[in-house]
Every structure is written in C-alpha cells, then in structure tokens.
C-alpha cells in the first residue's frame, strides 16, 4: 500500500468502502500513523466512522 497519499486520494479510496458498509454514516476520520506521516508499507488504516443512529461506540 502506498504510504503518502493526498487528502483526495484518501477520500477516493475510503469513501466508497465506507458508503457500501455504513450507508447511514455522517462523518469519517482517518487516524493513526497515516495522519501522523509515520505510515510504512505494513501499516494498517485506522478509520473512525460516525453514525447518528448508533447508540454507543464499538470497535470492529
């Protein structure tokens, strides 16, 4: 996976995935090493998805 992406590249990659799995999302945040500029080829992608209808937070 590419380690240095522009904001638009992230949006183009993440948003279709989020929309297909969480159609009622209201916000998406990228977190972790990619936002700090410390990502490597082995880094995972940390995404926080907000849904107005969700009663409480959970990890997946």
C-alpha positions as CSV (number, residue, x, y, z in Angstrom):
1,X,0.0,0.0,0.0
2,X,1.2,3.5,-0.8
3,X,2.3,5.3,2.3
4,X,2.0,9.0,1.3
5,X,-1.5,9.9,0.0
6,X,-3.1,13.2,-0.6
7,X,-6.4,14.1,1.1
8,X,-8.3,13.5,-2.2
9,X,-6.7,10.1,-2.7
10,X,-7.8,9.1,0.8
11,X,-11.3,10.3,0.1
12,X,-11.4,8.5,-3.3
13,X,-10.3,5.2,-1.7
14,X,-12.1,5.3,1.7
15,X,-15.5,6.8,0.9
16,X,-16.8,4.1,-1.4
17,X,-15.8,1.5,1.1
18,X,-17.5,3.3,4.0
19,X,-20.6,4.1,2.0
20,X,-21.1,0.4,1.0
21,X,-20.7,-0.9,4.5
22,X,-22.1,2.0,6.6
23,X,-24.7,3.8,4.4
24,X,-26.0,5.9,7.3
25,X,-22.6,7.4,8.2
26,X,-22.4,11.1,8.9
27,X,-18.7,11.6,9.3
28,X,-15.4,9.7,8.7
29,X,-12.0,10.4,10.2
30,X,-8.7,8.9,9.2
31,X,-6.5,8.3,12.3
32,X,-3.2,6.6,13.3
33,X,0.2,6.5,11.5
34,X,-1.2,7.7,8.2
35,X,-2.3,11.0,9.7
36,X,0.9,11.4,11.6
37,X,3.0,10.8,8.4
38,X,4.6,7.7,10.0
39,X,3.0,5.0,7.9
40,X,5.0,2.2,6.4
41,X,4.1,-0.4,3.8
42,X,3.0,-2.6,6.7
43,X,0.8,0.0,8.4
44,X,-2.9,-0.6,8.8
45,X,-5.5,2.0,8.1
46,X,-7.4,3.4,11.1
47,X,-10.7,4.9,10.3
48,X,-13.3,6.3,12.7
49,X,-16.9,6.2,11.4
50,X,-19.7,8.2,12.9
51,X,-23.3,7.1,12.6
52,X,-26.0,9.3,14.1
53,X,-28.3,6.2,14.6
54,X,-25.6,4.2,16.6
55,X,-26.5,4.1,20.3
56,X,-22.9,3.5,21.5
57,X,-19.4,3.2,20.3
58,X,-17.9,-0.1,19.3
59,X,-14.7,-1.4,17.6
60,X,-14.7,-3.6,14.6
